[in-house]
Amino acid sequence: MTGRANQCPGKFPAAASGLGRLGLIPFIALTAGAVLCARHRDLFETALAAYSFGILSFLLGAWWGLALIKRHASTLLISNVIFLVVFFSYFLLTTRAYLATSALMFLVLLVVEHRHPMFRPQPAYYARMRVQLSLTAALALLLSAAVAA
């Protein structure tokens, strides 16, 4: 296969890492807003909850693509269960409880990705990056949950 990623192996990890790190900006900025601006805390927390929901959905959707290619039916089931927890938590829990649940779900995704055989061939840079990004997102969500009204 002669795709662009194979022609420029150093550029692809840099692009993925850069985009991943840019994706942390809303987690950090919205958490800072919630912590520093009590007047608009609800707005920041609502936006953070929605952003977290979107990122978790994105990550779980990526699992589907991998599971279909690698024929891992268990991953389809696991991703659906996690998504249902995230979905119903988003709509049924208080914002504070959802932020904490969302933080937990980022950690659950990491554990599954480190233990499930489908994810073993992922590049080392990606596995390291996922740990860094997920821990940062989870900490931001927990901090926001701690100050939530």
C-alpha positions as CSV (number, residue, x, y, z in Angstrom):
1,M,0.0,0.0,0.0
2,T,1.4,3.4,-0.9
3,G,-0.8,5.8,0.9
4,R,0.4,9.2,2.1
5,A,0.8,8.0,5.6
6,N,3.3,5.4,4.4
7,Q,5.2,7.9,2.3
8,C,5.6,10.4,5.1
9,P,5.7,8.3,8.3
10,G,7.0,11.1,10.5
11,K,4.3,13.5,9.5
12,F,1.3,11.4,10.2
13,P,2.1,10.8,13.9
14,A,2.9,14.5,14.3
15,A,-0.5,15.4,12.7
16,A,-2.4,13.0,14.9
17,S,-0.6,14.1,18.0
18,G,-1.2,17.8,17.2
19,L,-4.9,17.3,16.5
20,G,-5.2,15.2,19.6
21,R,-3.6,17.9,21.7
22,L,-5.7,20.7,20.1
23,G,-8.7,18.6,21.1
24,L,-7.8,19.2,24.7
25,I,-8.2,23.0,24.4
26,P,-12.0,22.9,25.0
27,F,-11.5,20.5,28.0
28,I,-9.0,22.9,29.6
29,A,-10.7,26.2,28.6
30,L,-14.2,25.2,29.6
31,T,-12.9,23.8,32.9
32,A,-11.0,27.1,33.5
33,G,-14.1,29.0,32.7
34,A,-16.2,26.9,35.1
35,V,-13.6,27.3,37.9
36,L,-12.9,31.0,37.4
37,C,-16.3,32.4,36.4
38,A,-19.0,31.5,38.8
39,R,-21.5,33.7,37.0
40,H,-21.4,31.6,33.9
41,R,-20.4,28.3,35.5
42,D,-23.6,26.5,34.2
43,L,-22.8,27.5,30.6
44,F,-19.2,26.3,30.8
45,E,-20.3,23.0,32.4
46,T,-23.0,22.4,29.9
47,A,-20.6,23.1,27.1
48,L,-18.0,20.8,28.6
49,A,-20.6,18.0,29.1
50,A,-21.6,18.3,25.4
51,Y,-18.0,18.4,24.2
52,S,-17.2,15.3,26.3
53,F,-20.2,13.5,24.9
54,G,-19.0,14.3,21.4
55,I,-15.4,13.1,22.0
56,L,-16.5,9.9,23.7
57,S,-18.9,9.2,20.7
58,F,-16.0,9.9,18.3
59,L,-13.7,7.5,20.1
60,L,-16.4,4.8,20.3
61,G,-17.2,5.3,16.6
62,A,-13.5,4.7,15.8
63,W,-13.8,1.4,17.6
64,W,-16.6,0.3,15.2
65,G,-14.3,0.9,12.2
66,L,-11.5,-1.2,13.7
67,A,-13.9,-3.9,14.9
68,L,-15.5,-4.3,11.4
69,I,-12.1,-4.5,9.7
70,K,-10.6,-6.9,12.3
71,R,-13.9,-8.8,12.8
72,H,-14.0,-8.4,16.6
73,A,-17.7,-8.6,17.5
74,S,-16.9,-8.2,21.2
75,T,-15.7,-4.7,20.5
76,L,-19.0,-3.8,18.9
77,L,-20.8,-4.9,21.9
78,I,-18.5,-3.2,24.4
79,S,-18.7,0.1,22.5
80,N,-22.5,-0.1,22.4
81,V,-22.7,-0.7,26.1
82,I,-20.3,2.2,26.9
83,F,-22.2,4.4,24.5
84,L,-25.5,3.7,26.2
85,V,-24.0,4.5,29.6
86,V,-22.7,7.8,28.2
87,F,-25.9,8.6,26.4
88,F,-28.3,7.9,29.3
89,S,-25.9,9.6,31.8
90,Y,-25.9,12.7,29.6
91,F,-29.7,13.0,29.6
92,L,-30.6,11.6,33.0
93,L,-27.9,12.7,35.4
94,T,-27.2,16.2,36.8
95,T,-24.4,18.0,35.0
96,R,-22.1,17.4,37.9
97,A,-22.8,13.6,37.9
98,Y,-22.4,13.4,34.1
99,L,-19.0,15.2,34.2
100,A,-17.8,12.6,36.8
101,T,-19.3,9.7,34.8
102,S,-17.7,11.1,31.6
103,A,-14.3,11.2,33.3
104,L,-14.8,7.6,34.3
105,M,-15.7,6.6,30.8
106,F,-12.5,8.1,29.4
107,L,-10.6,5.8,31.8
108,V,-12.8,2.8,30.9
109,L,-11.9,3.4,27.2
110,L,-8.2,3.4,28.1
111,V,-8.5,0.2,30.1
112,V,-10.3,-1.6,27.2
113,E,-7.8,-0.3,24.7
114,H,-4.9,-1.6,26.8
115,R,-6.5,-5.0,27.4
116,H,-8.5,-5.9,24.4
117,P,-6.5,-7.9,21.7
118,M,-8.0,-5.8,18.9
119,F,-6.0,-2.7,20.0
120,R,-2.6,-4.4,20.5
121,P,-1.3,-3.5,17.1
122,Q,-1.9,0.2,17.6
123,P,1.3,2.3,17.2
124,A,3.2,3.0,20.4
125,Y,3.0,6.8,19.9
126,Y,-0.8,6.5,19.7
127,A,-1.1,4.4,22.8
128,R,1.0,7.0,24.8
129,M,-0.9,9.9,23.3
130,R,-4.3,8.3,24.3
131,V,-3.1,7.9,27.9
132,Q,-2.0,11.6,28.0
133,L,-5.1,12.9,26.4
134,S,-7.5,10.7,28.3
135,L,-6.0,11.5,31.7
136,T,-6.0,15.2,30.9
137,A,-9.6,15.1,29.8
138,A,-10.6,13.0,32.8
139,L,-8.9,15.4,35.2
140,A,-10.5,18.4,33.7
141,L,-13.9,16.8,33.9
142,L,-13.4,15.8,37.5
143,L,-12.2,19.3,38.4
144,S,-15.3,20.7,36.8
145,A,-17.5,18.2,38.6
146,A,-15.9,19.2,41.9
147,V,-16.8,22.9,41.4
148,A,-20.2,22.2,39.7
149,A,-23.2,24.0,41.3
